[in-house]
Amino acid sequence: MNLAVAGAVLLTLTVGGVVLVRHRYVVVTVVGVSMLPTLADGDRVLVRRSALARVRTGDLVVSRPPAGGRWDAVTLPTWLIKRAVAVPGDPVPAHVVLAVPERPGARVPPGRVVLLGDNPADSLDSRFCGYFRAHQIVGVVVRRLAHGD
């Protein structure tokens, strides 16, 4: 293989790798105080794009906000960062029962997840929105980034 062909192959592999990484991961900046004390306004996190099936109880999750009905009249951020407190098959937490159609003791149905902010006094989450649906899940937080990363 000559040097020009080897360079073209290396360039193609590098570009392909960058595209793959950018498709798989996204950096998200925290806006607001709903995740205090875990995450503060301005913190940045690395998020691995994932389907609901990869979300585990306790994970920090990035999701799209609720839409439709009353939510269309409210200005919401592009994405929300919340903690998954119940995934499909887990018991529905008592403090969200009023916002979901299930009774206490019921299980979270397939394709749904219960997301709560760590700062319940200032969080738009499942206590108000009910379940978040699988199509709303963007991914799971992998780690907080140091300032300047």
Secondary structure, DSSP 8 states (H G I E B T S, - for coil): --HHHHHHHHHHHHHHHHHHHHHHEEEEE--SSTTTTTS-TT-EEEEEE--GGG--TT-EEEE----SGGGGGS---S-EEEEEEE-TTSB--GGGGGGSSS-TT-B--TTEEEEE-S-GGG--SHHHH--EEGGGEEEEEEEEE-TT-
